[in-house]
Amino acid sequence: MRYFGLIGYPLSHSFSKAYFNHKFEQEGIPALYENYPIPSIEEFPVLLRQHPSIEGINVTIPYKEAVVPYLHSISDVVRKTGACNCIRIRNGQLEGFNTDVLGFEKSLLKSLQPMHDRALVLGTGGASKAVQFVLDKLHIPYTVISRRKDPAAGIISYDELTAELQQSAHLWINTTPLGMHPDTDSCPPVDYEQLGPDHYLYDLVYNPSETLFLKKGKERGAITENGHDMLLIQAEEGWKIWNAD
Ligand SMILES: NC(=O)c1ccc[n+]([C@@H]2O[C@H](COP(=O)([O-])OP(=O)(O)OC[C@H]3O[C@@H](n4cnc5c(N)ncnc54)[C@H](OP(=O)(O)O)[C@@H]3O)[C@@H](O)[C@H]2O)c1
């Protein structure tokens, strides 16, 4: 039997356990995937000692950045983003990867058009870092919006968002948990009146499939995409990493 799992806190919203255990059953893979909700990242080494057979771990909110100091080696993408969502364990060595980057890039590109040439990135957490990495790679300039501005880092607050910027930045990406089940009545505090058919709204949230953020975009003719495909792509990418030679 092979063992895999997910760390984060809380884990009630987690997709990975159901996805992988279903995959293992369907494909006849003798493996188990378990949730490990740990209230503090300091409990991570304890967990590893208690479960020495684990080969692969996914990392979710709020530990994607906090887990990095616990790793023995990291991929180039983890080094650049500072965020890790996938760990491979071999001979007691923890290797960190970021599969959110590939998942986001592939799913974003499905509907991306030349007019989506400037972006607003809402939120500054681990997923935001993956999104920024991809936008840099695709040479799409962007502005990061946070609840707290950080002029030194070029991050502006929601209050500072102008109508002009919201009209001209045709790609809006929600990397905050706002709108995620059960908080489905909330959405990022931006000005949805500025949206039109040239806009593309991407929400990393996948539950519900249409968040209030996406609904408001659709009402004004924007293209919309939720985080579902990103989730599937990052999960399968993790599986490849855990099985690579
Ligand atoms: N589809 C996928 O495959 C996928 C992959 C990764 C993540 N996600 C989703 O993306 C979301 C973020 O994940 P994460 O790992 O980046 O989480 P995170 O590290 O906790 O960061 C979330 C960011 O959202 C902002 N935020 C949090 N609460 C907020 C609030 N009440 N109002 C406004 N902004 C708020 C914060 O930015 P500021 O403090 O700067 O405002 C925070 O840094 C989650 O919903 C997660 O499920 C989806």
The ligand as a Tripos MOL2 file, in Angstrom:
@<TRIPOS>MOLECULE
LIG
   48    52     1     0     0
SMALL
NO_CHARGES

@<TRIPOS>ATOM
      1 N1         -8.4440   26.0260   -8.1380 N.am      1 LIG1
      2 C1         -7.3090   25.6760   -7.5680 C.2       1 LIG1
      3 O1         -6.6280   24.7240   -7.9810 O.2       1 LIG1
      4 C2         -6.8010   26.4920   -6.4360 C.ar      1 LIG1
      5 C3         -5.4510   26.4020   -6.0890 C.ar      1 LIG1
      6 C4         -5.0070   27.2080   -5.0360 C.ar      1 LIG1
      7 C5         -5.8940   28.0130   -4.3520 C.ar      1 LIG1
      8 N2         -7.1980   28.0430   -4.7190 N.ar      1 LIG1
      9 C6         -8.1500   28.9170   -4.0050 C.3       1 LIG1
     10 O2         -7.6120   30.2230   -3.9690 O.3       1 LIG1
     11 C7         -7.9750   30.8700   -2.7760 C.3       1 LIG1
     12 C8         -6.7410   31.4290   -2.0600 C.3       1 LIG1
     13 O3         -5.8460   30.4050   -1.7070 O.3       1 LIG1
     14 P1         -4.4340   30.7530   -1.0380 P.3       1 LIG1
     15 O4         -3.7540   29.4650   -0.8030 O.co2     1 LIG1
     16 O5         -3.7090   31.8060   -1.7940 O.co2     1 LIG1
     17 O6         -4.9130   31.3810    0.3600 O.3       1 LIG1
     18 P2         -4.1330   32.4020    1.2850 P.3       1 LIG1
     19 O7         -2.6700   32.1480    1.2110 O.co2     1 LIG1
     20 O8         -4.8220   32.3550    2.5810 O.co2     1 LIG1
     21 O9         -4.3590   33.8200    0.5800 O.3       1 LIG1
     22 C9         -5.6040   34.3670    0.3130 C.3       1 LIG1
     23 C10        -5.4440   35.8820    0.1360 C.3       1 LIG1
     24 O10        -6.7350   36.3990   -0.0530 O.3       1 LIG1
     25 C11        -6.8550   37.6360    0.6030 C.3       1 LIG1
     26 N3         -7.9920   37.5580    1.5190 N.ar      1 LIG1
     27 C12        -8.2080   36.6490    2.4990 C.ar      1 LIG1
     28 N4         -9.3530   36.9130    3.1440 N.ar      1 LIG1
     29 C13        -9.8660   38.0330    2.5700 C.ar      1 LIG1
     30 C14       -11.0250   38.8220    2.8010 C.ar      1 LIG1
     31 N5        -11.8880   38.5180    3.7790 N.pl3     1 LIG1
     32 N6        -11.2220   39.8990    2.0160 N.ar      1 LIG1
     33 C15       -10.3490   40.2280    1.0330 C.ar      1 LIG1
     34 N7         -9.2250   39.5190    0.7890 N.ar      1 LIG1
     35 C16        -9.0060   38.4280    1.5260 C.ar      1 LIG1
     36 C17        -5.5950   37.9040    1.3660 C.3       1 LIG1
     37 O11        -4.8430   38.8920    0.6620 O.3       1 LIG1
     38 P3         -4.6520   40.3580    1.3020 P.3       1 LIG1
     39 O12        -4.3530   40.1220    2.7610 O.co2     1 LIG1
     40 O13        -3.5150   40.8950    0.5570 O.co2     1 LIG1
     41 O14        -5.9140   41.1140    1.1010 O.co2     1 LIG1
     42 C18        -4.8800   36.5650    1.3570 C.3       1 LIG1
     43 O15        -3.4920   36.6880    1.2380 O.3       1 LIG1
     44 C19        -8.7520   29.8290   -1.9560 C.3       1 LIG1
     45 O16       -10.1180   30.0190   -2.1420 O.3       1 LIG1
     46 C20        -8.3130   28.5140   -2.5630 C.3       1 LIG1
     47 O17        -9.2980   27.5040   -2.4160 O.3       1 LIG1
     48 C21        -7.6670   27.3070   -5.7470 C.ar      1 LIG1
@<TRIPOS>BOND
     1     1     2 1
     2     2     3 2
     3     2     4 1
     4     4     5 ar
     5     4    48 ar
     6     5     6 ar
     7     6     7 ar
     8     7     8 ar
     9     8     9 1
    10     8    48 ar
    11     9    10 1
    12     9    46 1
    13    10    11 1
    14    11    12 1
    15    11    44 1
    16    12    13 1
    17    13    14 1
    18    14    15 2
    19    14    16 1
    20    14    17 1
    21    17    18 1
    22    18    19 2
    23    18    20 1
    24    18    21 1
    25    21    22 1
    26    22    23 1
    27    23    24 1
    28    23    42 1
    29    24    25 1
    30    25    26 1
    31    25    36 1
    32    26    27 ar
    33    26    35 ar
    34    27    28 ar
    35    28    29 ar
    36    29    30 ar
    37    29    35 ar
    38    30    31 1
    39    30    32 ar
    40    32    33 ar
    41    33    34 ar
    42    34    35 ar
    43    36    37 1
    44    36    42 1
    45    37    38 1
    46    38    39 2
    47    38    40 1
    48    38    41 1
    49    42    43 1
    50    44    45 1
    51    44    46 1
    52    46    47 1
@<TRIPOS>SUBSTRUCTURE
     1 LIG1         1 GROUP 0 **** ****
